Amino acid sequence: MVLVASLGHGAWAAAPSAQPTFRIVESVPEATDYGTPGVPRTQAVWLDMIRGAHTRIDVAAFYLADKPGSALQPVLDAVIDRARHGVKVRFLLDRSFMKYSRDSVARLRKLKNIQIRVLPMDALTGGVLHAKYMVVDGREVFVGSANWDWRALTQIHEIGARIDDARFARTFEASFDLDWDAAAHPDMPRLAKRAVRALPFAPVTEADPVALHDASGEALSAFPAFSPPSLIPHDLSAEQPALVRMIHDARHVLRVQVMTLSAIREYGPKGWWTPVDAALRDAAARGVDVRIIVADWALREPMQSYLKSLAVLPHITVKFSRLPPAPQGFIDYARVEHAKYAVADDRRVYIGTGNWGWSYFNTTVDASVFAQGAGPAKTLAGIFDRDWNGPYVTTFEPDRTYAPPRTH
């Protein structure tokens, strides 16, 4: 039987094979109520992808933070093992966070078949390389909120996606290759000329999504999107307009979970970031039930006041999540909701690597996947509702002031 669906301006037709080509992935903080049955965990997915690599592994990561005996150690060990067996590995890291990566980088640089480059986004755009994705053998992609940090595997709530499709992977590679070149030759005029060159293949885009299916055989379509617009191949889809269109298309319920959300520009030129903010308010004005969960890290000012400006509106409810401490005591930069995803009605989802603020879409390297299909929407809505109705969230009351947490 042939299944047909559409997304955006494109259409597709496909018959699912035995293996799923789209899977939602979750990191579950230890000693919490999180964890959706049947949803694979981040460490297991990374290990499976890395151990199955035959030719190459490309990783774009904000930073590398390992410690002996941590959950990231077997992941890095697996990368090293594949490199020793001839797999070519490239790590692309952010310059401004290199102090967190120094020990892991020193270990990896010694090994044959592993290359590391550092992207000076602070000099190029004033932003950072904030993306977290991996491409294996030009056929598989992982993209999501989890940093290459031991805490992201066991102490932070994260959401990602694993996509098995060669054209989807090649599209990610096109973005990675431009950033890899930028790390070696950080010259924006030169990079701008390269970005306008036509790609030698038809990338997966909002206008031309790819047909996939999930573990239950449900059909879906998907496309990747990237930030910032100034540093992606022009043939690829940009994140911000795709996200705004998804919000505009919501008709009943819009679920949003993101660590921080604000229209107040705190980095770069001061002012108001209109597109996503206006889309959220417009959705509420036309009667969409807008439900937003942010982390307690969003309680600092002026972000807390901005969130209250949403919470006072009819049809918008904002909650913040505060995870319980780890059993072993306080852990720096952990025990937080770090996921970045949205579900529109029961049919469209977004899973990204950036928080919702101006700089993440305009000066920072980030990446995401948009998907249309009942399967992904049901899974993500279930994860969201478990949190929304769970023990860790508090509903914003506009007349109250909430204390931000200790982070380090």
N, C-alpha and C positions, 0 to 999 in steps of 0.2 A: 504494500500500500504506500502511495506517495502522499506525504504531508506537505501542506503549503501554508505559509504565513508571510507576513510583511512587517517591516520596521522602517520608519521614516519614509524615505522616497524609494527604497529598494524592495525587491521581492526575491524569494528563493523557494526552492523545492528540494526535498531530500528524503531519503529513507534511512532511518537510524540503523547503525550497525550494533554489534553486541557490546562494545566498550563505550562508556559515556565519553563525550567530547567536551562537556562542560560540567564542572563540579564546584560547588561552593565549599569553602574551606574555613575552619574556625580555630582560633587559639583560645584556650580556656584557662583563666587564672585558677591556680590551685586553691582548694578549699573555698570554692564558691558554688552557687547553684547553676552556673552557666554550663553549656555543653549540650548541643542538640543531637539526639541519637541519630546515627546514620550520616552525620556530616563529618568528613575526615578532618583530622587535626593537622595543623601547619607543619610541625616537625616531620610527621610521617609522610606527608606529601612532598616536602622538599627532599627527603632522603630517597623516596621512590624515584623522583625525577632525576636526581643527581646520579644515583647508582645505575639508572638505565641509560645514561648518556654514552654515546659511542664516538662522537666527533668533537662537539664543542658545547661549552656552557658560558653564557653571557649573563652577568649580574649587574644591575644598576641598584646601588644601595646608598642610603643616606650616610651610613657608617657601619663598621663592624665592631661589635662589643661582645667578646667571649670571656669566659673565665673557666678555670679548670673544673671539670665535673659538671658543667652546666649543660643545658639542653642544646646549645648551639655547637658544642664541641664535636659531637658525632657528625653534624652537618659539615663543618669545616674538614673534619677527617675524611668524610666521603668525597669532598671536592679534591682534596689532596690525593686520595687513592685513584680517582679517575684521571687526574693529571699525570700521575706516575704510569698510568696505562695508556698514555698518548692522547688523551682528550685535551683540546685547547681550551683554556679558561681565561676569560677576561672579566676583571672586576673594575667597575667605574664607581668612584666614591666622591663625596663632596669635600671640598677643601676646608671649609670653615669648621667642619666637625672631625678633622683628622686626628685631634687629640684623643678621641674615643676609639679610633681605629688603629692607633700606632702599633700596639702589641701584635694584633692579628695580622696586620700588613707586613710587619717585620718577619713573621713566620712564613707567610705565603710568598713573599718576594724571593725567597731563597730557592724556590722550586722551579724546575723546568716545566714549561708548558703553561705557566700561570703569569699573566700580564696584569698589571694594575696601573690605572691612570686616575688622576685626581682632577676633577672638573672645577675650575675657579668661577663658579656662578656669581660669587660676590662681586667679582670684577666685571663679568660680562653683562649682568642684568641687575645686580643688587640683591639677588635671591640666593637660593641654595639648590643643590640636587637633592630633592626630597622623595623621589620615586623609590619604590621597592618592587622590583620585578626580576624575573629570571626567564631566560629563553634557552631551551635545551634542544640541540641537534636541528635547529630550524624547524621544529615541528610542535613543540609544546611551550606554553607560557604559564607562569604563575604571576599574578599581580594582585596586590592587596595592601592592607594597612600595616602589616608586620614588618618592622625593621629587622635587619640581620643583627639581632640583639638577643641574648639569652632570655631576657625578661619578656620579650615578645612571644616566646614559645610557652612560657609557664606562669607568667605573672601579670599579663595584660590581656584584655579582651580584644581580639582582632578578627577581621573578616577579609577573606581573599577569594580568588577564583583560579581554578586550573583549567586551561583551555588546550585541547589537543586538536590542532588544525594547522597545516603547513602555511597556508596563506595568511592566517592570523599571526602566526609566529614570524613570518617574513615581514609583516607590517611593523611589528615591534622591533625587529632587527633594523629596519630602516631608520627608526627614531634613535635606537641605540647607536648605530654607526655614526650618525651626525653628531651626537653628544661625545662619542669616543674621539672623533676628529677634533671637536671643540676643545677637548682636554689637551690634545697635543698642539693645536694651533688656535689659541683663544683670541680670535680676531672676528668681531661681529660682521663687518662688511664682507669678509671672505665667506663666512658661514651663511650669510644671507644669500649670496650668489649660489652656494651649493644647495640651499633649501628650495630654491625655485626650479632646480633641474627636475625634469620628469623622471619618475622612478622606472626601472626596467621591468616592472611587473604591475599588475592591477592590485593595489592594496585593498584591504578591508576597510571600509569607511561607513559613515552614517548613511550615505546614499547607496552603498553597495555592501550590505552586511553579509555575513557568512552563515550557512545553515549548520546547526549543531543539535545535540540532544543530551539530556541529562541521564542519570543512572537509572531512572524509571522508564526511559525510552521516550519521554516527553520531548516534542520538537520545540526548538527555539531558534532565534536568530540573534547575532551579536556583532558588535564592532568595537574596536578600541578607539580611545581618544587621548590626546596628549596636551601638555602644557610645557612651557609658555608658547604662545603663537610665534614669537620671534625666533624660536630655536627648535622648530619641527619642520620636516619636509612638507611643502605646501600641498602635496597630494593627500596628506593625512587629515583626519578630523581633529578639531580643537575641542578641548573639554568644556569650557564655559558655555558656549552657545548650545552644545548638545545637552548639557544639564538643564539649561533654561528651557529648552524646548520640551524636555521630558516633564518638567514641573508644569509647564503650560498645558500639556496634554492630560494631566491628571483631572479626573472628573468626580471621584468619590472620596478616596482616602489616600493621603500622601504621608508615608512614614520616612523620617529622616533620622539617622543616627550618625553623629560626627563628634569628634573630640571637642572642637571649638567652632563657633559660628559667629560671625560679626560682619556688619556692613561698614564698620568704622575702620578706616585704613590705618593700621598701626605701623606698617612698614612701607617704605616708599613715600610717594606724595600723599600728604594728608588730605582727608576728605571722605566722601561717602561712596561706597561701592554699590552701585544700583542694581545690576542685572538680576542676581539671584535673590536679593532682598525683595525687589519689586515682584518677582515671580512668585515668591512665597506669599506675599501679602495679597496679590491678585488671586491666587488659588483660594485663599480663605474668603475673599470678597465674593467669589462666585459659588461659595458653599462647600468647597472641598474641606474635609476634616483633616487638618494638618497637625500631625503629631511629631514632635521633635524631642530627641534625647541628646543631651550633650554631657560631657564629662564634668566632674566637679572642678577640673582644671580651668573651665570656662567661667568660674565665678569671680575672677579678677575683674577690676574695672579698667576701661569702660565697657567691657564685654557683658558683664552682668546687667548693666543698665540697658544695653541694646537688646538682650534676650527678653527683658521685661517689657520692652516696647513691642515685641511680638506677642508675648503672653497676654497682654491686655486686649488683644483683638478677638472678636468672635471667630469661632472655628479654628483657632490655633491654641494648642496646649503644648507647653514646654516643660520638660522635666530634666533634672540633672541626676547623674548617677554617682554614687560614692561607694566604692568597693570596700569591703572590710580589710583590715591589715592582714598581711601574710602571717601564718602561724609562727614562723621563725622570727617575726619582728619587722620593723620598718625596712623597706627596700627603696633606694633612690630611684626616682623616675619610673615607678611601677604602680601596680594595683590601680589601673585606670581603664576606662573605656576609650580605646584608641581607634575603634572601627570607623570607617567612612563609607556609608552606603545609603541608598534610598530605594524605596519601593513605591511605585505609582500604581494605585488600584491593585488589580490582581494580575498584572500583565507585564510591567516594565521594571527593570532594576538597574541600578548604577552601583558599581563597586570601585572605589578609588584609593589613591594613596595620599591625597592632600586634604587638609582641613578646608572648611568653607570660609575663605577670606580672600581679599583682593590679591595678595601677593602669591598665594598658592596657584592661582590660575594665570597670572600675568608676568611674574618674574622667576618662578620656581619650576624646576623640572618635576613634573608629576605625570601619572598615567592612570588609565582607568579602563573598565570594560562596561559597556551598556548591553543589556540583553532584553529581549522580548520573548516571553513565554510563561505559561502557567507554572511550570516546575520551579524555576528560579524564584519567581515571585512568592510562591507558597512557602518555600524554604526560608527565604529572607524575612518574610512577614512573620513566620513562626519564631525565628530568632529574635526579631524586634519585640513581638508581643510577650515573649517570655521575660524580656527585660522590662518592658512597659508595665507589666502587672507584677513584677518581682519585688523582692525586699530591699533593693538597693537604690531605688529612684525616689526623688522628692519632686512634687509639682511646684513650679515657680509661683509664688504669690507676689505680685508686683509691689505690695506695700511692705515687704520684708527685705532685710539685708542678710545675705548668706556669706559665711566666712570661707574664703578659698582654702584649699588644703595645703599641707606641707608637701612639697614635691621632691626635695633633696636636702 
